Amino acid sequence: MYAHPDAPLPKVGWVRRTFSKGDLAGVFIQIALVLIVVGGGWYVVSVTTANLNARGITTGFAFLSRPAGFDVAFSLLPFTSASPLWMAVFVGITNTLFLALAGMLFGTLLAFAVVSFRLSKSPLASGLAAGYIGLFRNTPILLHLLFWYFAVFAALPSVRNGLVLDEAAFLNNRGLFVPWPELAWSGWIAACLFAVIPMIASRRLRKQNPTSNFARIDLSLLLGLALFATVIALAATRWDLPVRAGLGIRGGAQSIPELMAVVLAMCTYASAFIAELLRGAIQGVDRGQTEAGQALGLRGSAISRLVIFPQAIRVIIPPLTNQYVNMIKQTAIVSAIAFPDVMLIIGKTVLTQTGQAIESLTIVTSVYLIISLLAAGLMHLYAYKLEAAGHRR
Amino acid sequence: MTVQAGTSIAGRYKERLRISALEFVRRSFADRRTGAVTILALIILIGAGIPFLRWAVFNADFIGTAPTDCRRAGACWVFISQKAGQLGYGFYPLELRWQVDISMILSALGLLGAFRLARRYQIALAVAIYFLSTFLSFNAFGGRLPWMTPVAVEKWGGLSLTLLLFSIGVGISFCFGGLLAMGRRSKRPVIRAISSVYVEFMRGVPLIAILFVAVILLPLFLPSGAGADLFLRIMVGICLYTSSYMAEAIRAGLDAVPTGTREAAYALGMSHWNTQKLVVFPQALTISLPGLINTMVALVKDTSLVILVGVHDLLGSTQLAIGDVTWGNVLWEGYFFAGIIYFMICFGLNVIGHRIEINFNKRNR
């Protein structure tokens, strides 16, 4: 009865494969499995309905149009306690994505610094980076989060005794307050356009003269950042300065301590993992490639940039995407310090307020699931494109 | 940034161990770039290291019994030594802590015994030993064995709870994960579909959400009166989650086993299960050992999330101990100590995994 287990699957529909001849045990097992899943599901649904009826809980998502009745400490969207609950869902999602994006960006930048230490020829720097990576890989992120929040940012002095920089920036237990430019939305768009110009220019240049400094990604990023800042500074009609007002601080842009703790904890923690991925990918590139670069007369940094990195990137995309998806899921721990992400707003606040446990947790799990699956799908698409490009050459 | 491609980790490690002090300095300043990096590393080391050592060692207080024994010029390690009982056992009654010790010993023996038996291919016996020891260990922890006094879940806590969560989670999710991995490679479409959907779902959702579902929704899903206690609900959540990661780690190994060895086993007339047990899985698990160790380390770290559903493991007990106002501000001491314990467990797991790998490579050479 043994068909070879690794033999390629015959090109027939799944129905034919399910009821394939000669695999009677398989047919029985699969029918039993389907019965167990369907029967178990039916049993759970019936028990749950009975339980809900006994407790007098109505089901359905109608409660989402009710006014929220609570405020959130941090929101990128306009939200008040009078806004409907479905708006709170979107506030939670944007906050989660915001945290994840900030963590990814700073984590990746920090990882490049760590890995350049780790792979440098200096034993001291290499050892220091190895210690950093080992420390962060072997301790829970929740510990880091609680440390940064309770032992660092929440333990900062009060507004009265906090740090003040030139009466324009304040750092205390209410958070970080910095001046914020006031400018029209056209100004923001212009700044963004100017920021991408060096990137596009360097992309063009890379084709003509790959070894020139103008073709470097890191330099063009820095130039873009500088251009962005210049345009903002020129276009700003007024700077909104934070000023002390009574016991608090008014005006300016505020970054609450929870946000700083989360971003710091996430980016330091993630940087250790990303640095390990980078190291693996870079060391995985064949040594002959470096020697070939040297034979062509390239300098060390040019070899890294033009020969090693492009090959390492190809290897690193799948595990890096995995890491990024993990980071999106990791943001859920911020409910431990009461930062309003989707987990805290829907999974805790809305759940306790409305008592709609099943609906709330369904929303939470499906939000994370959809984000994760989307990210994984995009990664597959990108990997496929890279592979196709590699074959074409 | 200059990086060297294609150097093996082991090679670098061996090289570094052999170099002398002079060589160390010479290498640190081999060229201009390396010299700059060395100086930067030195600045970081001295800038962070000296204040840290001052806090943790030179200005710290190690001896004493009360908060007043700390001069507060540095770390107050008296706090840790005085709270050691709470950090280890939570609020478990002092005179009953031997029950926890017995439970820990049973768990360790069970894991060790199961591992030894599994290496001698006695899989069924290994699984039986593991489940028996886990059952006994769990009941010893709760004091439900004869001659023991029951202790409520709310009193459990500390490092012992972290270890209990780990020892139960690791074995159950390994067994379940192995089945799922086989399921995802099965040629029977229904089995394959169900395992794939399960694994992808569990990997797409954060553990906290699963813990919330397990703690809040599980009682709704079960007939009233059949409510499992809080610890069991959390355990179900952790096992369901971890098994999907175990499944992916094992599947990577199964995929990497060469087809020829399987064909050889079938040519010898071995049955399907014997082939899996004696030929495929031993190779697959060796290949996937790094992934498995990573999953186990992640499990240890993930157990800290149970504090979000009201169970106080090592981190939770640390939080509670820190909250004791009579000791004043001992936040740094508490988190530092908890971090060291987690680090030792996870690093220990890495070392054990490395040893197993080296042993295996030696035997197979």
HADDOCK unambig.tbl for C-alpha pairs under 7 A between the chains (distance, minus, plus):
assign (segid A and resid 14 and name CA) (segid B and resid 189 and name CA) 6.29 0.50 0.50
assign (segid A and resid 17 and name CA) (segid B and resid 188 and name CA) 6.91 0.50 0.50
assign (segid A and resid 17 and name CA) (segid B and resid 189 and name CA) 6.94 0.50 0.50
assign (segid A and resid 18 and name CA) (segid B and resid 188 and name CA) 5.96 0.50 0.50
assign (segid A and resid 18 and name CA) (segid B and resid 189 and name CA) 5.99 0.50 0.50
assign (segid A and resid 26 and name CA) (segid B and resid 188 and name CA) 6.86 0.50 0.50
assign (segid A and resid 30 and name CA) (segid B and resid 190 and name CA) 5.92 0.50 0.50
assign (segid A and resid 30 and name CA) (segid B and resid 191 and name CA) 6.40 0.50 0.50
assign (segid A and resid 44 and name CA) (segid B and resid 221 and name CA) 5.40 0.50 0.50
assign (segid A and resid 44 and name CA) (segid B and resid 222 and name CA) 6.95 0.50 0.50
assign (segid A and resid 47 and name CA) (segid B and resid 221 and name CA) 6.15 0.50 0.50
assign (segid A and resid 47 and name CA) (segid B and resid 222 and name CA) 6.44 0.50 0.50
assign (segid A and resid 47 and name CA) (segid B and resid 223 and name CA) 5.95 0.50 0.50
assign (segid A and resid 48 and name CA) (segid B and resid 220 and name CA) 5.52 0.50 0.50
assign (segid A and resid 48 and name CA) (segid B and resid 221 and name CA) 4.99 0.50 0.50
assign (segid A and resid 51 and name CA) (segid B and resid 220 and name CA) 6.23 0.50 0.50
assign (segid A and resid 116 and name CA) (segid B and resid 1 and name CA) 6.22 0.50 0.50
assign (segid A and resid 116 and name CA) (segid B and resid 3 and name CA) 6.89 0.50 0.50
assign (segid A and resid 119 and name CA) (segid B and resid 3 and name CA) 5.73 0.50 0.50
assign (segid A and resid 119 and name CA) (segid B and resid 4 and name CA) 6.71 0.50 0.50
assign (segid A and resid 120 and name CA) (segid B and resid 3 and name CA) 6.31 0.50 0.50
assign (segid A and resid 120 and name CA) (segid B and resid 34 and name CA) 6.67 0.50 0.50
assign (segid A and resid 121 and name CA) (segid B and resid 34 and name CA) 6.19 0.50 0.50
assign (segid A and resid 122 and name CA) (segid B and resid 27 and name CA) 6.14 0.50 0.50
assign (segid A and resid 122 and name CA) (segid B and resid 28 and name CA) 4.35 0.50 0.50
assign (segid A and resid 122 and name CA) (segid B and resid 34 and name CA) 5.71 0.50 0.50
assign (segid A and resid 122 and name CA) (segid B and resid 38 and name CA) 5.91 0.50 0.50
assign (segid A and resid 123 and name CA) (segid B and resid 28 and name CA) 6.23 0.50 0.50
assign (segid A and resid 124 and name CA) (segid B and resid 38 and name CA) 6.28 0.50 0.50
assign (segid A and resid 124 and name CA) (segid B and resid 41 and name CA) 6.80 0.50 0.50
assign (segid A and resid 125 and name CA) (segid B and resid 37 and name CA) 6.59 0.50 0.50
assign (segid A and resid 125 and name CA) (segid B and resid 38 and name CA) 5.66 0.50 0.50
assign (segid A and resid 125 and name CA) (segid B and resid 41 and name CA) 5.17 0.50 0.50
assign (segid A and resid 135 and name CA) (segid B and resid 343 and name CA) 6.99 0.50 0.50
assign (segid A and resid 138 and name CA) (segid B and resid 342 and name CA) 6.88 0.50 0.50
assign (segid A and resid 138 and name CA) (segid B and resid 343 and name CA) 5.01 0.50 0.50
assign (segid A and resid 138 and name CA) (segid B and resid 346 and name CA) 5.34 0.50 0.50
assign (segid A and resid 138 and name CA) (segid B and resid 347 and name CA) 6.33 0.50 0.50
assign (segid A and resid 139 and name CA) (segid B and resid 301 and name CA) 6.41 0.50 0.50
assign (segid A and resid 139 and name CA) (segid B and resid 339 and name CA) 6.07 0.50 0.50
assign (segid A and resid 139 and name CA) (segid B and resid 342 and name CA) 5.57 0.50 0.50
assign (segid A and resid 139 and name CA) (segid B and resid 343 and name CA) 5.41 0.50 0.50
assign (segid A and resid 140 and name CA) (segid B and resid 301 and name CA) 4.52 0.50 0.50
assign (segid A and resid 140 and name CA) (segid B and resid 302 and name CA) 6.90 0.50 0.50
assign (segid A and resid 142 and name CA) (segid B and resid 304 and name CA) 6.99 0.50 0.50
assign (segid A and resid 143 and name CA) (segid B and resid 335 and name CA) 7.00 0.50 0.50
assign (segid A and resid 147 and name CA) (segid B and resid 335 and name CA) 6.37 0.50 0.50
assign (segid A and resid 151 and name CA) (segid B and resid 331 and name CA) 5.54 0.50 0.50
assign (segid A and resid 151 and name CA) (segid B and resid 332 and name CA) 6.29 0.50 0.50
assign (segid A and resid 282 and name CA) (segid B and resid 5 and name CA) 5.56 0.50 0.50
assign (segid A and resid 283 and name CA) (segid B and resid 5 and name CA) 4.45 0.50 0.50
assign (segid A and resid 283 and name CA) (segid B and resid 6 and name CA) 4.39 0.50 0.50
assign (segid A and resid 283 and name CA) (segid B and resid 7 and name CA) 5.89 0.50 0.50
assign (segid A and resid 284 and name CA) (segid B and resid 5 and name CA) 6.81 0.50 0.50
assign (segid A and resid 284 and name CA) (segid B and resid 6 and name CA) 5.60 0.50 0.50
assign (segid A and resid 285 and name CA) (segid B and resid 5 and name CA) 5.65 0.50 0.50
assign (segid A and resid 285 and name CA) (segid B and resid 6 and name CA) 5.62 0.50 0.50
assign (segid A and resid 286 and name CA) (segid B and resid 5 and name CA) 6.55 0.50 0.50
assign (segid A and resid 286 and name CA) (segid B and resid 6 and name CA) 5.22 0.50 0.50
assign (segid A and resid 287 and name CA) (segid B and resid 5 and name CA) 5.53 0.50 0.50
assign (segid A and resid 287 and name CA) (segid B and resid 6 and name CA) 4.64 0.50 0.50
assign (segid A and resid 290 and name CA) (segid B and resid 5 and name CA) 6.87 0.50 0.50
assign (segid A and resid 300 and name CA) (segid B and resid 2 and name CA) 5.68 0.50 0.50
assign (segid A and resid 301 and name CA) (segid B and resid 1 and name CA) 5.72 0.50 0.50
assign (segid A and resid 301 and name CA) (segid B and resid 2 and name CA) 4.98 0.50 0.50
assign (segid A and resid 304 and name CA) (segid B and resid 2 and name CA) 5.85 0.50 0.50
assign (segid A and resid 304 and name CA) (segid B and resid 3 and name CA) 6.14 0.50 0.50
assign (segid A and resid 329 and name CA) (segid B and resid 205 and name CA) 6.65 0.50 0.50
assign (segid A and resid 329 and name CA) (segid B and resid 206 and name CA) 4.90 0.50 0.50
assign (segid A and resid 330 and name CA) (segid B and resid 206 and name CA) 6.75 0.50 0.50
assign (segid A and resid 332 and name CA) (segid B and resid 206 and name CA) 6.86 0.50 0.50
assign (segid A and resid 332 and name CA) (segid B and resid 208 and name CA) 6.84 0.50 0.50
assign (segid A and resid 336 and name CA) (segid B and resid 308 and name CA) 6.39 0.50 0.50
assign (segid A and resid 358 and name CA) (segid B and resid 217 and name CA) 6.83 0.50 0.50
assign (segid A and resid 361 and name CA) (segid B and resid 213 and name CA) 6.73 0.50 0.50
assign (segid A and resid 365 and name CA) (segid B and resid 205 and name CA) 6.00 0.50 0.50
assign (segid A and resid 365 and name CA) (segid B and resid 209 and name CA) 6.45 0.50 0.50
assign (segid A and resid 368 and name CA) (segid B and resid 204 and name CA) 6.46 0.50 0.50
assign (segid A and resid 368 and name CA) (segid B and resid 205 and name CA) 5.55 0.50 0.50
assign (segid A and resid 369 and name CA) (segid B and resid 201 and name CA) 6.92 0.50 0.50
assign (segid A and resid 369 and name CA) (segid B and resid 204 and name CA) 4.77 0.50 0.50
assign (segid A and resid 369 and name CA) (segid B and resid 205 and name CA) 5.54 0.50 0.50
assign (segid A and resid 372 and name CA) (segid B and resid 204 and name CA) 5.32 0.50 0.50
assign (segid A and resid 373 and name CA) (segid B and resid 204 and name CA) 6.85 0.50 0.50
